[in-house]
């Protein structure tokens, strides 16, 4: 008991305070990492809504990506594009360009 009275209070309080400080710093770091990953996932979900690669006006060239709105092509501004027309691929039944008449 005599030993406890001889130890200054600063030496007995510092280790628990440092432990709490380091623990709260690690928790804050983990929380910010989780929030950053969630924001990245939400941003990717939004970018997957861009319809430009499935549009008729998409040229496939990196010089001119869209013939109607070249400045908005493949950006978040093109998500609600009023000029969007879905493409009909040659494999789908809506395309008749690649088929000859009379052949099955």
MODELLER restraints for C-alpha pairs under 7 A, 6 or more apart:
rsr = mdl.restraints
at = mdl.atoms
rsr.add(forms.Gaussian(group=physical.xy_distance, feature=features.Distance(at['CA:47:A'], at['CA:76:A']), mean=6.67, stdev=0.5))
rsr.add(forms.Gaussian(group=physical.xy_distance, feature=features.Distance(at['CA:49:A'], at['CA:79:A']), mean=6.20, stdev=0.5))
rsr.add(forms.Gaussian(group=physical.xy_distance, feature=features.Distance(at['CA:50:A'], at['CA:74:A']), mean=6.36, stdev=0.5))
rsr.add(forms.Gaussian(group=physical.xy_distance, feature=features.Distance(at['CA:50:A'], at['CA:76:A']), mean=6.70, stdev=0.5))
rsr.add(forms.Gaussian(group=physical.xy_distance, feature=features.Distance(at['CA:50:A'], at['CA:78:A']), mean=6.25, stdev=0.5))
rsr.add(forms.Gaussian(group=physical.xy_distance, feature=features.Distance(at['CA:50:A'], at['CA:79:A']), mean=4.90, stdev=0.5))
rsr.add(forms.Gaussian(group=physical.xy_distance, feature=features.Distance(at['CA:51:A'], at['CA:79:A']), mean=6.49, stdev=0.5))
rsr.add(forms.Gaussian(group=physical.xy_distance, feature=features.Distance(at['CA:52:A'], at['CA:58:A']), mean=6.30, stdev=0.5))
rsr.add(forms.Gaussian(group=physical.xy_distance, feature=features.Distance(at['CA:52:A'], at['CA:73:A']), mean=6.46, stdev=0.5))
rsr.add(forms.Gaussian(group=physical.xy_distance, feature=features.Distance(at['CA:52:A'], at['CA:74:A']), mean=5.88, stdev=0.5))
rsr.add(forms.Gaussian(group=physical.xy_distance, feature=features.Distance(at['CA:54:A'], at['CA:86:A']), mean=5.74, stdev=0.5))
rsr.add(forms.Gaussian(group=physical.xy_distance, feature=features.Distance(at['CA:54:A'], at['CA:87:A']), mean=5.88, stdev=0.5))
rsr.add(forms.Gaussian(group=physical.xy_distance, feature=features.Distance(at['CA:55:A'], at['CA:84:A']), mean=5.92, stdev=0.5))
rsr.add(forms.Gaussian(group=physical.xy_distance, feature=features.Distance(at['CA:55:A'], at['CA:85:A']), mean=5.28, stdev=0.5))
rsr.add(forms.Gaussian(group=physical.xy_distance, feature=features.Distance(at['CA:55:A'], at['CA:86:A']), mean=4.76, stdev=0.5))
rsr.add(forms.Gaussian(group=physical.xy_distance, feature=features.Distance(at['CA:55:A'], at['CA:87:A']), mean=5.42, stdev=0.5))
rsr.add(forms.Gaussian(group=physical.xy_distance, feature=features.Distance(at['CA:56:A'], at['CA:85:A']), mean=5.57, stdev=0.5))
rsr.add(forms.Gaussian(group=physical.xy_distance, feature=features.Distance(at['CA:56:A'], at['CA:86:A']), mean=5.89, stdev=0.5))
rsr.add(forms.Gaussian(group=physical.xy_distance, feature=features.Distance(at['CA:56:A'], at['CA:87:A']), mean=4.95, stdev=0.5))
rsr.add(forms.Gaussian(group=physical.xy_distance, feature=features.Distance(at['CA:57:A'], at['CA:66:A']), mean=5.54, stdev=0.5))
rsr.add(forms.Gaussian(group=physical.xy_distance, feature=features.Distance(at['CA:57:A'], at['CA:67:A']), mean=5.67, stdev=0.5))
rsr.add(forms.Gaussian(group=physical.xy_distance, feature=features.Distance(at['CA:57:A'], at['CA:68:A']), mean=6.73, stdev=0.5))
rsr.add(forms.Gaussian(group=physical.xy_distance, feature=features.Distance(at['CA:58:A'], at['CA:65:A']), mean=5.73, stdev=0.5))
rsr.add(forms.Gaussian(group=physical.xy_distance, feature=features.Distance(at['CA:58:A'], at['CA:66:A']), mean=4.77, stdev=0.5))
rsr.add(forms.Gaussian(group=physical.xy_distance, feature=features.Distance(at['CA:58:A'], at['CA:67:A']), mean=6.92, stdev=0.5))
rsr.add(forms.Gaussian(group=physical.xy_distance, feature=features.Distance(at['CA:59:A'], at['CA:65:A']), mean=5.50, stdev=0.5))
rsr.add(forms.Gaussian(group=physical.xy_distance, feature=features.Distance(at['CA:59:A'], at['CA:66:A']), mean=5.97, stdev=0.5))
rsr.add(forms.Gaussian(group=physical.xy_distance, feature=features.Distance(at['CA:64:A'], at['CA:70:A']), mean=6.39, stdev=0.5))
rsr.add(forms.Gaussian(group=physical.xy_distance, feature=features.Distance(at['CA:65:A'], at['CA:73:A']), mean=6.27, stdev=0.5))
rsr.add(forms.Gaussian(group=physical.xy_distance, feature=features.Distance(at['CA:66:A'], at['CA:73:A']), mean=5.88, stdev=0.5))
rsr.add(forms.Gaussian(group=physical.xy_distance, feature=features.Distance(at['CA:72:A'], at['CA:78:A']), mean=5.71, stdev=0.5))
rsr.add(forms.Gaussian(group=physical.xy_distance, feature=features.Distance(at['CA:88:A'], at['CA:94:A']), mean=6.09, stdev=0.5))
rsr.add(forms.Gaussian(group=physical.xy_distance, feature=features.Distance(at['CA:88:A'], at['CA:95:A']), mean=5.85, stdev=0.5))
rsr.add(forms.Gaussian(group=physical.xy_distance, feature=features.Distance(at['CA:89:A'], at['CA:95:A']), mean=6.43, stdev=0.5))
rsr.add(forms.Gaussian(group=physical.xy_distance, feature=features.Distance(at['CA:90:A'], at['CA:98:A']), mean=6.56, stdev=0.5))
